[in-house]
Amino acid sequence: MAEYGILIDPAWCTGCHSCEVACQMENGLPAGQFGIKVNEIGPWEIAPDKWLLSYAPAFTDQCTMCLLRRKKGKVPSCVHHCQAKCLEFGTLEELSKKLSDHPKQLLCSFV
């Protein structure tokens, strides 16, 4: 059986929190609980008139990778609703091949 994961490319995350909302709705999680959480980094002034502000999606222990959705042939809710398309679902084998495309990508594995 293939092992699955989600590839995160935080360079494209806009901080819209669509993944968080989709996860909460799909899994019936109460306010303040998440299977995925978008963390804000910054803003920091890194040079005169130059600021750093970025976002980093991270999975929590409440993530089930939407097992019921996947049994129906669908991708996890966070991936489906990501407006920036910075989340990608697939087998670890296929996703690991994409890691060299962008050095700051993260691969979260789920067995």
MODELLER restraints for C-alpha pairs under 7 A, 6 or more apart:
rsr = mdl.restraints
at = mdl.atoms
rsr.add(forms.Gaussian(group=physical.xy_distance, feature=features.Distance(at['CA:2:A'], at['CA:91:A']), mean=6.32, stdev=0.5))
rsr.add(forms.Gaussian(group=physical.xy_distance, feature=features.Distance(at['CA:3:A'], at['CA:91:A']), mean=5.73, stdev=0.5))
rsr.add(forms.Gaussian(group=physical.xy_distance, feature=features.Distance(at['CA:3:A'], at['CA:92:A']), mean=5.91, stdev=0.5))
rsr.add(forms.Gaussian(group=physical.xy_distance, feature=features.Distance(at['CA:3:A'], at['CA:110:A']), mean=6.58, stdev=0.5))
rsr.add(forms.Gaussian(group=physical.xy_distance, feature=features.Distance(at['CA:3:A'], at['CA:111:A']), mean=5.12, stdev=0.5))
rsr.add(forms.Gaussian(group=physical.xy_distance, feature=features.Distance(at['CA:4:A'], at['CA:90:A']), mean=5.64, stdev=0.5))
rsr.add(forms.Gaussian(group=physical.xy_distance, feature=features.Distance(at['CA:4:A'], at['CA:91:A']), mean=4.28, stdev=0.5))
rsr.add(forms.Gaussian(group=physical.xy_distance, feature=features.Distance(at['CA:4:A'], at['CA:92:A']), mean=5.27, stdev=0.5))
rsr.add(forms.Gaussian(group=physical.xy_distance, feature=features.Distance(at['CA:4:A'], at['CA:109:A']), mean=6.05, stdev=0.5))
rsr.add(forms.Gaussian(group=physical.xy_distance, feature=features.Distance(at['CA:4:A'], at['CA:110:A']), mean=5.46, stdev=0.5))
rsr.add(forms.Gaussian(group=physical.xy_distance, feature=features.Distance(at['CA:4:A'], at['CA:111:A']), mean=6.22, stdev=0.5))
rsr.add(forms.Gaussian(group=physical.xy_distance, feature=features.Distance(at['CA:5:A'], at['CA:89:A']), mean=5.95, stdev=0.5))
rsr.add(forms.Gaussian(group=physical.xy_distance, feature=features.Distance(at['CA:5:A'], at['CA:90:A']), mean=5.83, stdev=0.5))
rsr.add(forms.Gaussian(group=physical.xy_distance, feature=features.Distance(at['CA:5:A'], at['CA:91:A']), mean=6.02, stdev=0.5))
rsr.add(forms.Gaussian(group=physical.xy_distance, feature=features.Distance(at['CA:5:A'], at['CA:92:A']), mean=5.66, stdev=0.5))
rsr.add(forms.Gaussian(group=physical.xy_distance, feature=features.Distance(at['CA:5:A'], at['CA:107:A']), mean=6.71, stdev=0.5))
rsr.add(forms.Gaussian(group=physical.xy_distance, feature=features.Distance(at['CA:5:A'], at['CA:108:A']), mean=5.35, stdev=0.5))
rsr.add(forms.Gaussian(group=physical.xy_distance, feature=features.Distance(at['CA:5:A'], at['CA:109:A']), mean=4.17, stdev=0.5))
rsr.add(forms.Gaussian(group=physical.xy_distance, feature=features.Distance(at['CA:5:A'], at['CA:110:A']), mean=5.31, stdev=0.5))
rsr.add(forms.Gaussian(group=physical.xy_distance, feature=features.Distance(at['CA:6:A'], at['CA:87:A']), mean=6.42, stdev=0.5))
rsr.add(forms.Gaussian(group=physical.xy_distance, feature=features.Distance(at['CA:6:A'], at['CA:88:A']), mean=5.38, stdev=0.5))
rsr.add(forms.Gaussian(group=physical.xy_distance, feature=features.Distance(at['CA:6:A'], at['CA:89:A']), mean=4.53, stdev=0.5))
rsr.add(forms.Gaussian(group=physical.xy_distance, feature=features.Distance(at['CA:6:A'], at['CA:90:A']), mean=6.52, stdev=0.5))
rsr.add(forms.Gaussian(group=physical.xy_distance, feature=features.Distance(at['CA:6:A'], at['CA:107:A']), mean=5.93, stdev=0.5))
rsr.add(forms.Gaussian(group=physical.xy_distance, feature=features.Distance(at['CA:6:A'], at['CA:108:A']), mean=5.33, stdev=0.5))
rsr.add(forms.Gaussian(group=physical.xy_distance, feature=features.Distance(at['CA:6:A'], at['CA:109:A']), mean=6.63, stdev=0.5))
rsr.add(forms.Gaussian(group=physical.xy_distance, feature=features.Distance(at['CA:7:A'], at['CA:87:A']), mean=5.64, stdev=0.5))
rsr.add(forms.Gaussian(group=physical.xy_distance, feature=features.Distance(at['CA:7:A'], at['CA:88:A']), mean=5.04, stdev=0.5))
rsr.add(forms.Gaussian(group=physical.xy_distance, feature=features.Distance(at['CA:7:A'], at['CA:89:A']), mean=6.45, stdev=0.5))
rsr.add(forms.Gaussian(group=physical.xy_distance, feature=features.Distance(at['CA:7:A'], at['CA:95:A']), mean=6.47, stdev=0.5))
rsr.add(forms.Gaussian(group=physical.xy_distance, feature=features.Distance(at['CA:7:A'], at['CA:105:A']), mean=6.91, stdev=0.5))
rsr.add(forms.Gaussian(group=physical.xy_distance, feature=features.Distance(at['CA:7:A'], at['CA:106:A']), mean=5.77, stdev=0.5))
rsr.add(forms.Gaussian(group=physical.xy_distance, feature=features.Distance(at['CA:7:A'], at['CA:107:A']), mean=4.55, stdev=0.5))
rsr.add(forms.Gaussian(group=physical.xy_distance, feature=features.Distance(at['CA:7:A'], at['CA:108:A']), mean=6.34, stdev=0.5))
rsr.add(forms.Gaussian(group=physical.xy_distance, feature=features.Distance(at['CA:8:A'], at['CA:86:A']), mean=5.74, stdev=0.5))
rsr.add(forms.Gaussian(group=physical.xy_distance, feature=features.Distance(at['CA:8:A'], at['CA:87:A']), mean=4.84, stdev=0.5))
rsr.add(forms.Gaussian(group=physical.xy_distance, feature=features.Distance(at['CA:8:A'], at['CA:88:A']), mean=6.71, stdev=0.5))
rsr.add(forms.Gaussian(group=physical.xy_distance, feature=features.Distance(at['CA:8:A'], at['CA:105:A']), mean=5.56, stdev=0.5))
rsr.add(forms.Gaussian(group=physical.xy_distance, feature=features.Distance(at['CA:8:A'], at['CA:106:A']), mean=5.06, stdev=0.5))
rsr.add(forms.Gaussian(group=physical.xy_distance, feature=features.Distance(at['CA:8:A'], at['CA:107:A']), mean=6.27, stdev=0.5))
rsr.add(forms.Gaussian(group=physical.xy_distance, feature=features.Distance(at['CA:9:A'], at['CA:86:A']), mean=4.99, stdev=0.5))
rsr.add(forms.Gaussian(group=physical.xy_distance, feature=features.Distance(at['CA:9:A'], at['CA:87:A']), mean=6.60, stdev=0.5))
rsr.add(forms.Gaussian(group=physical.xy_distance, feature=features.Distance(at['CA:9:A'], at['CA:104:A']), mean=6.91, stdev=0.5))
rsr.add(forms.Gaussian(group=physical.xy_distance, feature=features.Distance(at['CA:9:A'], at['CA:105:A']), mean=4.58, stdev=0.5))
rsr.add(forms.Gaussian(group=physical.xy_distance, feature=features.Distance(at['CA:9:A'], at['CA:106:A']), mean=6.57, stdev=0.5))
rsr.add(forms.Gaussian(group=physical.xy_distance, feature=features.Distance(at['CA:10:A'], at['CA:55:A']), mean=6.41, stdev=0.5))
rsr.add(forms.Gaussian(group=physical.xy_distance, feature=features.Distance(at['CA:10:A'], at['CA:56:A']), mean=5.38, stdev=0.5))
rsr.add(forms.Gaussian(group=physical.xy_distance, feature=features.Distance(at['CA:10:A'], at['CA:57:A']), mean=6.89, stdev=0.5))
rsr.add(forms.Gaussian(group=physical.xy_distance, feature=features.Distance(at['CA:10:A'], at['CA:86:A']), mean=6.55, stdev=0.5))
rsr.add(forms.Gaussian(group=physical.xy_distance, feature=features.Distance(at['CA:10:A'], at['CA:105:A']), mean=6.65, stdev=0.5))
rsr.add(forms.Gaussian(group=physical.xy_distance, feature=features.Distance(at['CA:12:A'], at['CA:84:A']), mean=6.15, stdev=0.5))
rsr.add(forms.Gaussian(group=physical.xy_distance, feature=features.Distance(at['CA:12:A'], at['CA:86:A']), mean=5.54, stdev=0.5))
rsr.add(forms.Gaussian(group=physical.xy_distance, feature=features.Distance(at['CA:13:A'], at['CA:55:A']), mean=5.91, stdev=0.5))
rsr.add(forms.Gaussian(group=physical.xy_distance, feature=features.Distance(at['CA:13:A'], at['CA:84:A']), mean=5.99, stdev=0.5))
rsr.add(forms.Gaussian(group=physical.xy_distance, feature=features.Distance(at['CA:13:A'], at['CA:86:A']), mean=5.92, stdev=0.5))
rsr.add(forms.Gaussian(group=physical.xy_distance, feature=features.Distance(at['CA:14:A'], at['CA:55:A']), mean=6.67, stdev=0.5))
rsr.add(forms.Gaussian(group=physical.xy_distance, feature=features.Distance(at['CA:14:A'], at['CA:84:A']), mean=6.72, stdev=0.5))
rsr.add(forms.Gaussian(group=physical.xy_distance, feature=features.Distance(at['CA:15:A'], at['CA:38:A']), mean=6.56, stdev=0.5))
rsr.add(forms.Gaussian(group=physical.xy_distance, feature=features.Distance(at['CA:15:A'], at['CA:55:A']), mean=5.63, stdev=0.5))
rsr.add(forms.Gaussian(group=physical.xy_distance, feature=features.Distance(at['CA:17:A'], at['CA:38:A']), mean=6.33, stdev=0.5))
rsr.add(forms.Gaussian(group=physical.xy_distance, feature=features.Distance(at['CA:18:A'], at['CA:81:A']), mean=6.15, stdev=0.5))
rsr.add(forms.Gaussian(group=physical.xy_distance, feature=features.Distance(at['CA:18:A'], at['CA:82:A']), mean=5.98, stdev=0.5))
rsr.add(forms.Gaussian(group=physical.xy_distance, feature=features.Distance(at['CA:19:A'], at['CA:36:A']), mean=6.93, stdev=0.5))
rsr.add(forms.Gaussian(group=physical.xy_distance, feature=features.Distance(at['CA:19:A'], at['CA:78:A']), mean=4.14, stdev=0.5))
rsr.add(forms.Gaussian(group=physical.xy_distance, feature=features.Distance(at['CA:19:A'], at['CA:81:A']), mean=5.99, stdev=0.5))
rsr.add(forms.Gaussian(group=physical.xy_distance, feature=features.Distance(at['CA:19:A'], at['CA:82:A']), mean=5.62, stdev=0.5))
rsr.add(forms.Gaussian(group=physical.xy_distance, feature=features.Distance(at['CA:20:A'], at['CA:34:A']), mean=6.37, stdev=0.5))
rsr.add(forms.Gaussian(group=physical.xy_distance, feature=features.Distance(at['CA:20:A'], at['CA:36:A']), mean=5.63, stdev=0.5))
rsr.add(forms.Gaussian(group=physical.xy_distance, feature=features.Distance(at['CA:20:A'], at['CA:37:A']), mean=5.91, stdev=0.5))
rsr.add(forms.Gaussian(group=physical.xy_distance, feature=features.Distance(at['CA:20:A'], at['CA:78:A']), mean=6.92, stdev=0.5))
rsr.add(forms.Gaussian(group=physical.xy_distance, feature=features.Distance(at['CA:22:A'], at['CA:77:A']), mean=5.78, stdev=0.5))
rsr.add(forms.Gaussian(group=physical.xy_distance, feature=features.Distance(at['CA:22:A'], at['CA:78:A']), mean=5.77, stdev=0.5))
rsr.add(forms.Gaussian(group=physical.xy_distance, feature=features.Distance(at['CA:22:A'], at['CA:81:A']), mean=6.60, stdev=0.5))
rsr.add(forms.Gaussian(group=physical.xy_distance, feature=features.Distance(at['CA:23:A'], at['CA:34:A']), mean=6.88, stdev=0.5))
rsr.add(forms.Gaussian(group=physical.xy_distance, feature=features.Distance(at['CA:23:A'], at['CA:35:A']), mean=6.19, stdev=0.5))
rsr.add(forms.Gaussian(group=physical.xy_distance, feature=features.Distance(at['CA:23:A'], at['CA:77:A']), mean=5.98, stdev=0.5))
rsr.add(forms.Gaussian(group=physical.xy_distance, feature=features.Distance(at['CA:23:A'], at['CA:78:A']), mean=5.83, stdev=0.5))
rsr.add(forms.Gaussian(group=physical.xy_distance, feature=features.Distance(at['CA:24:A'], at['CA:34:A']), mean=6.23, stdev=0.5))
rsr.add(forms.Gaussian(group=physical.xy_distance, feature=features.Distance(at['CA:26:A'], at['CA:77:A']), mean=6.82, stdev=0.5))
rsr.add(forms.Gaussian(group=physical.xy_distance, feature=features.Distance(at['CA:34:A'], at['CA:60:A']), mean=6.81, stdev=0.5))
rsr.add(forms.Gaussian(group=physical.xy_distance, feature=features.Distance(at['CA:34:A'], at['CA:62:A']), mean=6.58, stdev=0.5))
rsr.add(forms.Gaussian(group=physical.xy_distance, feature=features.Distance(at['CA:35:A'], at['CA:59:A']), mean=5.76, stdev=0.5))
rsr.add(forms.Gaussian(group=physical.xy_distance, feature=features.Distance(at['CA:35:A'], at['CA:60:A']), mean=5.06, stdev=0.5))
rsr.add(forms.Gaussian(group=physical.xy_distance, feature=features.Distance(at['CA:35:A'], at['CA:61:A']), mean=6.73, stdev=0.5))
rsr.add(forms.Gaussian(group=physical.xy_distance, feature=features.Distance(at['CA:35:A'], at['CA:62:A']), mean=4.63, stdev=0.5))
rsr.add(forms.Gaussian(group=physical.xy_distance, feature=features.Distance(at['CA:35:A'], at['CA:63:A']), mean=4.02, stdev=0.5))
rsr.add(forms.Gaussian(group=physical.xy_distance, feature=features.Distance(at['CA:36:A'], at['CA:57:A']), mean=6.64, stdev=0.5))
rsr.add(forms.Gaussian(group=physical.xy_distance, feature=features.Distance(at['CA:36:A'], at['CA:58:A']), mean=5.52, stdev=0.5))
rsr.add(forms.Gaussian(group=physical.xy_distance, feature=features.Distance(at['CA:36:A'], at['CA:59:A']), mean=4.26, stdev=0.5))
rsr.add(forms.Gaussian(group=physical.xy_distance, feature=features.Distance(at['CA:36:A'], at['CA:60:A']), mean=5.72, stdev=0.5))
rsr.add(forms.Gaussian(group=physical.xy_distance, feature=features.Distance(at['CA:36:A'], at['CA:63:A']), mean=6.73, stdev=0.5))
rsr.add(forms.Gaussian(group=physical.xy_distance, feature=features.Distance(at['CA:37:A'], at['CA:57:A']), mean=5.60, stdev=0.5))
rsr.add(forms.Gaussian(group=physical.xy_distance, feature=features.Distance(at['CA:37:A'], at['CA:58:A']), mean=5.34, stdev=0.5))
rsr.add(forms.Gaussian(group=physical.xy_distance, feature=features.Distance(at['CA:37:A'], at['CA:59:A']), mean=6.32, stdev=0.5))
rsr.add(forms.Gaussian(group=physical.xy_distance, feature=features.Distance(at['CA:38:A'], at['CA:55:A']), mean=6.41, stdev=0.5))
rsr.add(forms.Gaussian(group=physical.xy_distance, feature=features.Distance(at['CA:38:A'], at['CA:56:A']), mean=5.55, stdev=0.5))
rsr.add(forms.Gaussian(group=physical.xy_distance, feature=features.Distance(at['CA:38:A'], at['CA:57:A']), mean=4.17, stdev=0.5))
rsr.add(forms.Gaussian(group=physical.xy_distance, feature=features.Distance(at['CA:38:A'], at['CA:58:A']), mean=6.22, stdev=0.5))
rsr.add(forms.Gaussian(group=physical.xy_distance, feature=features.Distance(at['CA:39:A'], at['CA:55:A']), mean=5.55, stdev=0.5))
rsr.add(forms.Gaussian(group=physical.xy_distance, feature=features.Distance(at['CA:39:A'], at['CA:56:A']), mean=5.08, stdev=0.5))
rsr.add(forms.Gaussian(group=physical.xy_distance, feature=features.Distance(at['CA:39:A'], at['CA:57:A']), mean=6.06, stdev=0.5))
rsr.add(forms.Gaussian(group=physical.xy_distance, feature=features.Distance(at['CA:40:A'], at['CA:54:A']), mean=6.10, stdev=0.5))
rsr.add(forms.Gaussian(group=physical.xy_distance, feature=features.Distance(at['CA:40:A'], at['CA:55:A']), mean=4.67, stdev=0.5))
rsr.add(forms.Gaussian(group=physical.xy_distance, feature=features.Distance(at['CA:40:A'], at['CA:56:A']), mean=6.55, stdev=0.5))
rsr.add(forms.Gaussian(group=physical.xy_distance, feature=features.Distance(at['CA:41:A'], at['CA:53:A']), mean=5.74, stdev=0.5))
rsr.add(forms.Gaussian(group=physical.xy_distance, feature=features.Distance(at['CA:41:A'], at['CA:54:A']), mean=5.14, stdev=0.5))
rsr.add(forms.Gaussian(group=physical.xy_distance, feature=features.Distance(at['CA:41:A'], at['CA:55:A']), mean=5.72, stdev=0.5))
rsr.add(forms.Gaussian(group=physical.xy_distance, feature=features.Distance(at['CA:42:A'], at['CA:52:A']), mean=6.03, stdev=0.5))
rsr.add(forms.Gaussian(group=physical.xy_distance, feature=features.Distance(at['CA:42:A'], at['CA:53:A']), mean=4.77, stdev=0.5))
rsr.add(forms.Gaussian(group=physical.xy_distance, feature=features.Distance(at['CA:42:A'], at['CA:54:A']), mean=6.68, stdev=0.5))
rsr.add(forms.Gaussian(group=physical.xy_distance, feature=features.Distance(at['CA:43:A'], at['CA:51:A']), mean=6.33, stdev=0.5))
rsr.add(forms.Gaussian(group=physical.xy_distance, feature=features.Distance(at['CA:43:A'], at['CA:52:A']), mean=5.33, stdev=0.5))
rsr.add(forms.Gaussian(group=physical.xy_distance, feature=features.Distance(at['CA:43:A'], at['CA:53:A']), mean=4.56, stdev=0.5))
rsr.add(forms.Gaussian(group=physical.xy_distance, feature=features.Distance(at['CA:44:A'], at['CA:51:A']), mean=5.45, stdev=0.5))
rsr.add(forms.Gaussian(group=physical.xy_distance, feature=features.Distance(at['CA:44:A'], at['CA:52:A']), mean=5.18, stdev=0.5))
rsr.add(forms.Gaussian(group=physical.xy_distance, feature=features.Distance(at['CA:44:A'], at['CA:53:A']), mean=6.81, stdev=0.5))
rsr.add(forms.Gaussian(group=physical.xy_distance, feature=features.Distance(at['CA:45:A'], at['CA:51:A']), mean=4.34, stdev=0.5))
rsr.add(forms.Gaussian(group=physical.xy_distance, feature=features.Distance(at['CA:45:A'], at['CA:52:A']), mean=6.31, stdev=0.5))
rsr.add(forms.Gaussian(group=physical.xy_distance, feature=features.Distance(at['CA:46:A'], at['CA:52:A']), mean=6.54, stdev=0.5))
rsr.add(forms.Gaussian(group=physical.xy_distance, feature=features.Distance(at['CA:65:A'], at['CA:76:A']), mean=5.70, stdev=0.5))
rsr.add(forms.Gaussian(group=physical.xy_distance, feature=features.Distance(at['CA:66:A'], at['CA:76:A']), mean=4.98, stdev=0.5))
rsr.add(forms.Gaussian(group=physical.xy_distance, feature=features.Distance(at['CA:66:A'], at['CA:77:A']), mean=6.70, stdev=0.5))
rsr.add(forms.Gaussian(group=physical.xy_distance, feature=features.Distance(at['CA:69:A'], at['CA:75:A']), mean=6.62, stdev=0.5))
rsr.add(forms.Gaussian(group=physical.xy_distance, feature=features.Distance(at['CA:69:A'], at['CA:76:A']), mean=6.41, stdev=0.5))
rsr.add(forms.Gaussian(group=physical.xy_distance, feature=features.Distance(at['CA:70:A'], at['CA:76:A']), mean=6.66, stdev=0.5))
rsr.add(forms.Gaussian(group=physical.xy_distance, feature=features.Distance(at['CA:75:A'], at['CA:89:A']), mean=6.62, stdev=0.5))
rsr.add(forms.Gaussian(group=physical.xy_distance, feature=features.Distance(at['CA:79:A'], at['CA:87:A']), mean=5.28, stdev=0.5))
rsr.add(forms.Gaussian(group=physical.xy_distance, feature=features.Distance(at['CA:79:A'], at['CA:88:A']), mean=6.09, stdev=0.5))
rsr.add(forms.Gaussian(group=physical.xy_distance, feature=features.Distance(at['CA:79:A'], at['CA:89:A']), mean=6.76, stdev=0.5))
rsr.add(forms.Gaussian(group=physical.xy_distance, feature=features.Distance(at['CA:92:A'], at['CA:109:A']), mean=6.95, stdev=0.5))
rsr.add(forms.Gaussian(group=physical.xy_distance, feature=features.Distance(at['CA:99:A'], at['CA:105:A']), mean=6.27, stdev=0.5))
